[in-house]
């Protein structure tokens, strides 16, 4: 009887190793990844639309309005996940990624790609997003599927504000 149990457990263990269930849909936010972003990578993100519009939100963990709008940004991303690509870019210092940015994203269960700025001249980053942007955050930039910036907004936004920004392509 003991031999049968050992054999049965061995077979079950082997099956578990061979037939791994797809658990990607239930992976925890402990796997939050934040890559650095430079001007070239920013340009690739904007220009690789694959038929989807893009909303870029520039934020920081030390920015109170950014932290206040973040739950609405996450809700927006969930609601429009099939229509709009959402990307977050933190302007925290790159060395704050592990101790500030990633814990913030985990706490809020961020459900979209996030990056942390790593550029020599922030003015070039600002101008690449919009030459009229002062650099104030939070800031949100909206691009259509053809990589054309339709609008941008500085200051705290709520779910309704994000939806108003994308209305030219959704409605």
N, C-alpha and C positions, 0 to 999 in steps of 0.2 A: 504494500500500500504506500509506503514511504517513497519507494522508487517511482511510482506512478505520479505522485505529487511533484517530485523533483523534475520528472520529465515534462509534466504539464506546465510547470512554471518556466522551464527552459524554453518550451515552444512558445508560450505567451510572450516571454521576454524577447525572443527572436522576432515575433510578429510585430511587436511594438517598435522595434528598431527598423524593420523593413517597411511597415505600413504606418508612416508618420502622418497623423492627421494635420490638415492645414489649420494652424492656429493663428495665422497672421492677423486675422480679424479681431483677435482678442489679446493681442500683445499689449503689455502695459506701457504707460508713458515713461517708464524707466528707461526706455530706449530712445529718448529724445536726443536727436543729433543736431548740432549747430555747426555749420561750416563757415569759414571766413569767406567774405565776398570782396572782390576787388572790382575795378571798373570793367575789366574784360568779362568777368563772370556776370556782372550786372547786365551788360549788353547782351550776353547770350540768353539770360533769363527773359529779357524783354523781347528779343527777336525770335526765340523758339516758342511760338505760340501753339503750334499743332491744332489750330482751329478754335482755340479757347481764348476768351478775353482774360486779362490779368489785372489783379488788384495788388499793389505793393503798399505795405504799411511800414513806415519807418518809426521806430519806437526806442525806448530805453527803460531799463528797470528803475532808474532814479527819477523818471518823469511821471509825476502824479497823474496828469491827464491821460498819459499812455496806459498806465496801469488801470485807470478807471474805464477806458474804452475797450480794453483787451477782451473781457467776456463777450461784448457785443461783436467784436471781430471774429471770435471763435464761433459764436452762434451764426453769424453771417456765412462763415466758411462751411459750416455743417449744412446750412439751408441751401446753399448754391454750389455744393461740391461738384455737381455734374455740369454746371454751366460756366463757372468762373474759377480760375486758378488764383489762390491767395498765397502770397509770400510775405513773410515778415523779415524786416532787416533791423537788427538792433544796432544802435550807435554807442553801446557800452564799449569799453576798452576790450580788445581781444583777450587780454589776460584775465578778464572777469567772466569769461564764458562759462567755466566750470563752477565757480562759486556763486554767481549771481544770475546769469542768463538762463542756463539749463534748469536750475531749481525753480525759477519763475515760470518757465514753460511747463515744467512737470506739474507744478501747483495748479496751473490753469488748464491742464490737459490739452495743450496746444495740438491742433489737428491739421496743421499745414506746415510746409517747409519754412524754416527760419535760418537766418544767416546773421553773422556779426561782421560789421564793417572793418576792413583792414586796408586802408588806403593811405598814401603818403600825404596827399593834399585833399582834405575834406571838401574844399571848394569845387574840385573837379567832380566829385561824387554828387554834390548838390546840383551842379550845372548839367550833369548827365541826366538826372531825373527831370529837372525843369529849370531853365535859366532864370525864371521869375521867382523861384522858391527861395525864401530867405534862409532856409536851413532849420526853421523852427519845427519842433515835433510836439505831438504826433503829426505825421503828415501821411496822406494817402494819395496814391497815384493810380489812375485807372487807364488801362490800355485796351483797345479793341483787339479782335483776333488778327488784325493786320499790322499790329505793333504800333499803331498810332495812339498817342496819348489823347484821350478824350477830355479828361479833366483831372484836377488835383485839388486837395483840400488840406489846409493846415488847421490844427486845433482838434480837440476832442470830438469824436463822431460817435453816434449811436447806431443801432441796427437800421433804423429808418434812414439815417444819413448815408450809410453804406449802400442801402438799396436805391436811394435817390441817385447816387453817383452812377450806378450801373444801369439805371432805367433806359438809357438810349439803346442798349443792346438786348435787354431782357423783354421790354414791352414793345 
